[in-house]
Amino acid sequence: MITREYLIEFYNKPIGKDCLRDIIRDIEKESFPISVLYEISFTEKQNIGFHAAWTIEKMYEKDVLVTDLIIEDLLKDYNTIPNYACARHYGRILALALKLNQKGKASPIIQKAIRESDDEIIIEGCFKWLIEKDIPIGTKMWQLEILSYYTEKHVWVKEELIATTEKLILGGSSASINYGKRLLKRLKP
């Protein structure tokens, strides 16, 4: 039986994709609350939180409606994400939710949550991870992607995003250079 304590113990050791697939199957089979996974990702030590956030991301890949279960909390808590690993997973989920919303394809729950959210919380959370040193490029790229959805509403975000992206390209890896060029193309038509 899946419990909060069981998951904390399970997540406290190294797990691979097969173990993750199995735990997701068990979570779904027992209808374990996603809200508890979300809470674990914010309250437990880094490796446990990372595994909980990774689980939610993989569940989202199977069913985009998983986002409906956490979107309000994620938007409210975005500037308090406890570590860069969680920021990467939640950044991806939020960026894709914002993309669906922009295209008019998000669920009514996501649309309402985004409409009623405080943009400053999201923007602050993104810049928090962008200015931190030694943060992996995967985490930074999702923060840039999120910010790109706020550029029309907040002109200053677009200016900062362009400057940050250009800086990322200058000293970046091939992955960051490629992503940065694509993002700049979208921002500077």
N, C-alpha and C positions, 0 to 999 in steps of 0.2 A: 504494500500500500504506500502510495506517495504521500509524504508529509513534508512540511517545511524543514523539519530537522533532518529527514532523510536526504532531501535535496542539498542542504548545506554540507552534509557529510560527503555526498556524492560529488558535488562540485569542488570540494576541497582537495581533490586529487586530479592528476592529469587525465583528461578525457580526449578521445579522438572523435572523428565523424561517426563511426559506428556506434560508439557509446551514446553520443548525442542523439542519433537517430532512434536508438532504443528508448532513451528517457523521454523523448518527445512522444513516441508511441504510447508509453505508459501514462504520461500526463494527459494525452488526449483520451485514452481509454477510460481513465478515471475522472475525466472532466475536472482536473485540478485547476484551481483559479489562476489565471494568468496574472492577476493582480498580486498574488503572493510572489511569483517569480520576479515581477517588477520591483516589489519591495525588497526582496533579497538582493537585487542588483544594486540598490542604493545603500543598503545598511550593512552588508557583510564585507569582509576584506576583499582586496582587489581580484584575486583569482576566482573567488566564489561569485562576486558580482559580475565579472566578465563572463563566466559560464552561464549565469542566469540570463544576461542580456543576449548572449549568443543563442541560447535556446529560443528566446522570444523572436530573434531575427529569423532563425531557421523555420519557426512555426509560421511567421509572416510569409516566408517564401512559399510555403504550402498553401496558405490561405490569407490573402490580403486583409480579410475582415478581422484578423487578430489585432490589427492596429486599432480598430474600434474600441477594443477593451482597455487600451492604455493611453490613447491619444490625449485625452483631457489631462491626465496626470503628467504625461511626457511634456506637453506644452507648458504646464505650470511649473515643472521641475527642471526644465532644460538647462538653466544656468547653474544648477547644483549637481549635475552629473558628476559622480565621485572620481572617475578615472578615465584616462584616454581610451582604454579598451571598450568601456561602456559607451563612451562618446562616439566611437566609430560605429558600433552596432545601432545605437539609437539615432545617430546622425543619418545613417542610411535609411532607416525606417521613416524618419521625419522628412527627409529629402524626397523620398518616393511618394509620401502622402501629400506633400506640397505640390509635387508634379501632377499627381492625379487631380488634386483640387484645381490647379490652374487649367487643366484640360477639361474640367467639368465632369470628371469620371470618379471622383471620390464619393464615398458613402455619405448619406445625410449626417451621420454622427461626426465624421471627419470634417465635413464642410462647416458644421455648426461650431465644432471645437476650434477650428482655425479662425473662423470669423470672430469668435468671442475671446480669443487668446490675447495676451499682452505681448506684442511684437518685441518689446524691449527685452523681455526675458530670453527669448530665442536669440536675438541679436547679441546680447551680452554673453550668452552661453557659447555661441559660435566664436566670437572674438577671444573669449577666454582660452579656447584650445588653439586658436591661430597664433596667439602671442607667446604661448608656452614654448620653451626650448625643448628640443629632443622629443617632440611628439611625432609619431610615425605619419608618413604622408597620407596613408589611408584615412586616418582620423581627420587630418586637415582638409583633404579633398571633400569629404562629406560636409564639413562646416562651410566651405566655400559654396558648395552646391546649395545648401540651405539658404545662405545669404543671397544667392542670386534670385530667389523668389521674393525678396523684400526690396529689390532695387527700384521698382516703379513707385512703391509707396513711400520709400525713404531714400531720397536722392543722395544723401550723404553716405549711405551704405554702398551705393554703386561706386562712388568715388574711392572709398576705402577698399572695396573689393577689387577694383582694378589695380590699385597700388599694391595690395597684398599679393595678388595673383602675379603681377609683374615681378615682384621680389621673389616669389616662389620659383618662378621660371629661371631667374638668374642663377641661383645656386642649387637648382633641383636635379633630381634624378630624371631619367628619361620618362618615367611614368608621370612625374609631376609636370614636366615640360609639356608633354602631350596633352594632359588634362588642362593645364593652364592656357595653352593656345586655344583649345576648343572653347573654354569658358570666356576668354577675352573676345573671341569671335562673336559669341552670343551677346556680350556686354557692349561691344563697340561695332555695331553693324556698319 
